[in-house]
Amino acid sequence: MARQYWKPSNMLYPLPAILVSCRDSRGRTSVMTAAWAGTVCSDPVMVSVSIRSSRLTHELISDAGEFVISLTTEEMVRAVDYVGVKSGRDIDKFALEGDLKLTESPSRYVASPGIEESPVCLECKVEQVLQLGSHDMFIARVLSTDIDEKYLDENGRFDLAAANLLTYSHGEYYGLGKYLGKFGFSVQKKKQ
C-alpha cells in the first residue's frame, strides 16, 4: 500500500457545519458558520469553537462572554454557506430572506439568540479563551440544549436521521451518513 506524505493539515473531517450566533452588550447580533467546533468535556458539559480574531462574531463573543451553537440541516445548506462567506460587518444576516433566511430564536439562559430553523441549539457561556495562532478557541460550558420537538421520536429521543444534519469536509458540505451501529455494538454478544 502506497501512502503520500503531505504538509501538516487539520484534516479531521467530516465536521459538523454549525452556526455560531451571538449578541454583545450593546445589542448587536451576528451569526457565522463554523466547522472548527467540538466536544471538550461531558461533566461539566463543555464545547469549543475556534474563530479568527478578525471576525465580528469573535468581537461580539469576547464582549458578551456567551454564544449559541446551532446544528444545521441539509435544508439550511445555502444559508449556512452564505453566512459563512459574508461578513456581519457588511450585512444583517438575520434580515436575509428566502432560502437564506435565519430566524432568531430566544434562548433560555443567554442573551444570544439561537436559530429557529436549527434542530438543536446549545446555549454556551465562555469559560476560557485560548489564543492559538490563526484562531482563538472559545471553551464554553453548555447551559442548555434546546431541541426542536419535531425532531423527537416516539420515545422522546433526538431522531438523528430525521434531522438530516449537515457536515463539512475539506471545503464541501455533505449530509450525515446512514446509521451503522451504536456505541459498544462490536463487543455485544450476537443474538442466536
C-alpha positions as CSV (number, residue, x, y, z in Angstrom):
1,M,0.0,0.0,0.0
2,A,1.4,3.4,-1.0
3,R,1.0,6.5,1.1
4,Q,1.6,10.1,0.3
5,Y,3.0,12.4,3.0
6,W,1.6,15.9,2.8
7,K,2.5,19.0,4.8
8,P,0.7,19.2,8.2
9,S,-3.0,19.8,8.0
10,N,-6.1,19.6,10.1
11,M,-8.0,17.0,8.0
12,L,-10.2,15.7,10.9
13,Y,-13.2,15.5,8.5
14,P,-16.1,15.4,8.4
15,L,-17.1,18.0,11.0
16,P,-20.5,19.4,11.9
17,A,-21.3,22.5,9.9
18,I,-22.6,24.7,12.7
19,L,-23.9,28.3,13.1
20,V,-22.5,30.4,15.9
21,S,-24.8,33.2,17.0
22,C,-24.2,36.0,19.5
23,R,-25.3,39.3,20.9
24,D,-23.0,41.7,22.6
25,S,-23.7,44.1,25.5
26,R,-24.8,46.8,23.0
27,G,-27.4,44.5,21.4
28,R,-25.5,43.9,18.2
29,T,-26.2,40.4,16.8
30,S,-24.3,38.3,14.4
31,V,-24.2,34.7,13.1
32,M,-21.4,32.9,11.3
33,T,-20.7,29.4,10.0
34,A,-18.0,27.4,11.7
35,A,-16.7,23.8,11.4
36,W,-13.9,24.1,13.9
37,A,-16.0,23.1,16.9
38,G,-16.2,20.1,19.2
39,T,-16.9,18.4,22.5
40,V,-14.4,19.3,25.3
41,C,-15.9,17.6,28.3
42,S,-19.0,15.7,29.4
43,D,-19.1,16.6,33.1
44,P,-19.5,19.5,33.2
45,V,-20.8,19.7,29.6
46,M,-18.4,21.8,27.6
47,V,-17.8,22.6,24.0
48,S,-15.3,24.6,22.0
49,V,-15.4,26.8,18.8
50,S,-12.4,28.3,17.2
51,I,-12.8,31.7,15.5
52,R,-10.4,34.1,13.8
53,S,-9.9,37.3,15.9
54,S,-10.7,39.5,12.9
55,R,-14.3,38.2,12.7
56,L,-17.2,40.2,14.0
57,T,-18.5,37.2,15.8
58,H,-15.2,37.0,17.8
59,E,-15.6,40.6,18.8
60,L,-19.2,40.1,20.0
61,I,-18.5,36.9,21.9
62,S,-15.5,38.5,23.5
63,D,-17.7,41.3,24.7
64,A,-20.7,39.1,25.8
65,G,-18.9,36.0,27.1
66,E,-21.5,33.8,25.6
67,F,-22.9,32.4,22.3
68,V,-25.2,29.8,20.9
69,I,-24.1,26.9,18.7
70,S,-26.8,25.7,16.3
71,L,-26.6,22.4,14.4
72,T,-27.6,22.7,10.7
73,T,-29.6,20.6,8.3
74,E,-29.4,19.8,4.6
75,E,-32.3,22.2,4.0
76,M,-30.3,25.0,5.5
77,V,-27.2,24.5,3.4
78,R,-27.5,27.7,1.2
79,A,-28.0,29.9,4.3
80,V,-25.1,28.1,6.1
81,D,-22.8,28.7,3.2
82,Y,-23.9,32.3,2.7
83,V,-23.4,33.5,6.3
84,G,-20.0,31.8,6.2
85,V,-18.7,33.8,3.3
86,K,-20.4,37.2,4.1
87,S,-19.3,39.4,6.9
88,G,-21.7,40.7,9.5
89,R,-19.9,44.0,9.3
90,D,-21.4,44.4,5.8
91,I,-24.9,42.8,6.1
92,D,-27.5,42.0,8.7
93,K,-27.5,38.2,8.4
94,F,-30.8,38.0,10.3
95,A,-32.5,40.2,7.7
96,L,-32.0,37.7,4.8
97,E,-35.0,36.2,3.1
98,G,-35.9,33.1,1.1
99,D,-33.6,30.1,1.4
100,L,-31.1,32.3,3.1
101,K,-33.4,33.2,6.0
102,L,-32.3,32.5,9.5
103,T,-34.7,33.4,12.3
104,E,-33.6,34.5,15.8
105,S,-34.9,32.1,18.4
106,P,-35.0,33.2,22.1
107,S,-32.6,31.5,24.4
108,R,-33.4,30.5,28.0
109,Y,-30.1,31.3,29.8
110,V,-28.1,33.6,27.5
111,A,-29.0,36.8,25.7
112,S,-27.5,35.5,22.4
113,P,-30.2,34.1,20.1
114,G,-30.4,30.6,18.8
115,I,-31.5,29.8,15.2
116,E,-35.2,28.8,14.9
117,E,-34.5,26.7,11.8
118,S,-32.0,24.6,13.7
119,P,-32.9,21.2,15.2
120,V,-30.5,21.7,18.2
121,C,-29.2,24.9,19.8
122,L,-26.5,24.8,22.6
123,E,-26.6,27.9,24.8
124,C,-23.0,28.5,25.9
125,K,-21.1,30.6,28.5
126,V,-17.4,31.2,27.8
127,E,-15.2,29.7,30.5
128,Q,-11.8,30.2,28.8
129,V,-10.2,31.6,25.6
130,L,-7.0,30.1,24.2
131,Q,-5.1,32.2,21.8
132,L,-3.6,29.6,19.4
133,G,-2.4,31.4,16.3
134,S,-4.7,32.0,13.4
135,H,-7.8,31.2,15.6
136,D,-8.8,31.7,19.2
137,M,-10.6,28.8,20.9
138,F,-13.6,29.7,23.0
139,I,-14.1,26.9,25.6
140,A,-17.6,27.2,26.9
141,R,-20.0,25.5,29.4
142,V,-23.3,24.4,27.8
143,L,-26.1,25.9,29.9
144,S,-29.0,24.5,27.9
145,T,-29.6,22.2,25.0
146,D,-32.7,23.4,23.1
147,I,-34.3,20.8,20.8
148,D,-37.0,21.4,18.2
149,E,-39.7,18.9,19.2
150,K,-40.4,17.9,15.5
151,Y,-37.0,16.0,15.7
152,L,-38.0,13.9,18.7
153,D,-39.0,10.2,18.1
154,E,-41.9,8.5,19.8
155,N,-39.7,7.8,22.9
156,G,-38.7,11.5,23.2
157,R,-35.2,10.9,21.9
158,F,-33.5,13.1,19.3
159,D,-34.0,11.4,15.9
160,L,-30.7,12.0,14.1
161,A,-31.9,10.5,10.8
162,A,-34.9,12.8,10.7
163,A,-32.8,15.9,11.2
164,N,-30.6,15.4,8.1
165,L,-27.7,17.1,9.7
166,L,-25.1,18.9,7.6
167,T,-21.4,18.2,7.8
168,Y,-18.4,19.9,6.3
169,S,-15.4,18.1,4.7
170,H,-12.4,19.8,3.2
171,G,-14.3,22.7,1.7
172,E,-17.5,20.8,0.8
173,Y,-20.9,20.2,2.5
174,Y,-22.4,16.7,3.0
175,G,-25.4,15.2,4.6
176,L,-24.8,13.0,7.6
177,G,-24.3,9.3,6.7
178,K,-26.5,6.3,7.5
179,Y,-26.7,4.5,10.8
180,L,-24.1,1.8,11.2
181,G,-24.3,0.7,14.8
182,K,-24.5,2.0,18.4
183,F,-21.6,2.5,20.8
184,G,-20.4,-0.9,22.0
185,F,-22.0,-2.9,19.3
186,S,-18.7,-4.6,18.4
187,V,-18.4,-6.3,21.8
188,Q,-22.1,-7.2,22.3
189,K,-23.0,-10.9,22.2
190,K,-24.6,-11.9,19.0
191,K,-28.2,-13.0,19.2
192,Q,-28.6,-16.6,18.4
